[in-house]
Amino acid sequence: MIKNKKTGKAWGDMSVDEQARWLCLIQAVDVSANFAEKRGINTDKSYEWIKPCAYSAYINEMLPSMKLRLQQERDGAVFND
């Protein structure tokens, strides 16, 4: 089982809010990395594509819908994305 090094919590031990924040952060990094690669930026050698303020804004915007989706999945909903 994978545990968070800082908190010692495993994924299943996290609250819906904690899980949603991690998933939003992962999405934000993925979106910006894809955007950078489309612009020809080598994401392995350059960090100019990392935008912490943009990540924060993305997380704040996406968090409510991510929390709802996680809660629905915990309640047994199935999504076909």
TORKOL-4160 file (C-alpha; in steps of 0.2 Angstrom, whole numbers, padded with zeros to 4 digits, m for minus):
81
<pt num="1" X="0000" Y="0000" Z="0000"/>
<pt num="2" X="0007" Y="0017" Z="m0005"/>
<pt num="3" X="0007" Y="0030" Z="0009"/>
<pt num="4" X="0010" Y="0049" Z="0009"/>
<pt num="5" X="0028" Y="0051" Z="0016"/>
<pt num="6" X="0023" Y="0067" Z="0025"/>
<pt num="7" X="0007" Y="0062" Z="0033"/>
<pt num="8" X="0009" Y="0043" Z="0034"/>
<pt num="9" X="m0009" Y="0042" Z="0027"/>
<pt num="10" X="m0013" Y="0029" Z="0014"/>
<pt num="11" X="m0025" Y="0034" Z="0000"/>
<pt num="12" X="m0040" Y="0025" Z="0008"/>
<pt num="13" X="m0036" Y="0034" Z="0024"/>
<pt num="14" X="m0038" Y="0051" Z="0017"/>
<pt num="15" X="m0054" Y="0061" Z="0017"/>
<pt num="16" X="m0063" Y="0065" Z="0001"/>
<pt num="17" X="m0057" Y="0083" Z="0002"/>
<pt num="18" X="m0038" Y="0077" Z="0003"/>
<pt num="19" X="m0041" Y="0064" Z="m0011"/>
<pt num="20" X="m0050" Y="0077" Z="m0022"/>
<pt num="21" X="m0035" Y="0090" Z="m0019"/>
<pt num="22" X="m0022" Y="0077" Z="m0024"/>
<pt num="23" X="m0032" Y="0072" Z="m0040"/>
<pt num="24" X="m0034" Y="0090" Z="m0045"/>
<pt num="25" X="m0016" Y="0094" Z="m0043"/>
<pt num="26" X="m0012" Y="0079" Z="m0054"/>
<pt num="27" X="m0024" Y="0085" Z="m0067"/>
<pt num="28" X="m0017" Y="0102" Z="m0066"/>
<pt num="29" X="0001" Y="0096" Z="m0069"/>
<pt num="30" X="m0005" Y="0085" Z="m0083"/>
<pt num="31" X="m0014" Y="0099" Z="m0092"/>
<pt num="32" X="0001" Y="0111" Z="m0091"/>
<pt num="33" X="0013" Y="0098" Z="m0096"/>
<pt num="34" X="0003" Y="0093" Z="m0111"/>
<pt num="35" X="0001" Y="0112" Z="m0116"/>
<pt num="36" X="0020" Y="0114" Z="m0114"/>
<pt num="37" X="0024" Y="0099" Z="m0125"/>
<pt num="38" X="0012" Y="0106" Z="m0138"/>
<pt num="39" X="0022" Y="0122" Z="m0138"/>
<pt num="40" X="0038" Y="0113" Z="m0140"/>
<pt num="41" X="0045" Y="0115" Z="m0122"/>
<pt num="42" X="0055" Y="0100" Z="m0116"/>
<pt num="43" X="0047" Y="0097" Z="m0099"/>
<pt num="44" X="0061" Y="0086" Z="m0094"/>
<pt num="45" X="0074" Y="0100" Z="m0095"/>
<pt num="46" X="0064" Y="0116" Z="m0092"/>
<pt num="47" X="0053" Y="0121" Z="m0078"/>
<pt num="48" X="0046" Y="0137" Z="m0086"/>
<pt num="49" X="0030" Y="0127" Z="m0089"/>
<pt num="50" X="0027" Y="0125" Z="m0070"/>
<pt num="51" X="0015" Y="0139" Z="m0064"/>
<pt num="52" X="0010" Y="0137" Z="m0045"/>
<pt num="53" X="m0002" Y="0151" Z="m0045"/>
<pt num="54" X="m0011" Y="0143" Z="m0060"/>
<pt num="55" X="m0011" Y="0126" Z="m0051"/>
<pt num="56" X="m0019" Y="0134" Z="m0036"/>
<pt num="57" X="m0033" Y="0143" Z="m0047"/>
<pt num="58" X="m0036" Y="0126" Z="m0056"/>
<pt num="59" X="m0038" Y="0117" Z="m0040"/>
<pt num="60" X="m0049" Y="0129" Z="m0032"/>
<pt num="61" X="m0060" Y="0129" Z="m0048"/>
<pt num="62" X="m0061" Y="0110" Z="m0050"/>
<pt num="63" X="m0061" Y="0105" Z="m0032"/>
<pt num="64" X="m0080" Y="0105" Z="m0029"/>
<pt num="65" X="m0084" Y="0094" Z="m0044"/>
<pt num="66" X="m0070" Y="0082" Z="m0040"/>
<pt num="67" X="m0076" Y="0081" Z="m0022"/>
<pt num="68" X="m0094" Y="0077" Z="m0028"/>
<pt num="69" X="m0087" Y="0064" Z="m0041"/>
<pt num="70" X="m0077" Y="0055" Z="m0027"/>
<pt num="71" X="m0092" Y="0055" Z="m0015"/>
<pt num="72" X="m0103" Y="0048" Z="m0029"/>
<pt num="73" X="m0090" Y="0034" Z="m0032"/>
<pt num="74" X="m0089" Y="0030" Z="m0014"/>
<pt num="75" X="m0108" Y="0028" Z="m0014"/>
<pt num="76" X="m0107" Y="0016" Z="m0028"/>
<pt num="77" X="m0109" Y="0027" Z="m0044"/>
<pt num="78" X="m0100" Y="0021" Z="m0060"/>
<pt num="79" X="m0093" Y="0033" Z="m0073"/>
<pt num="80" X="m0089" Y="0028" Z="m0091"/>
<pt num="81" X="m0076" Y="0041" Z="m0095"/>
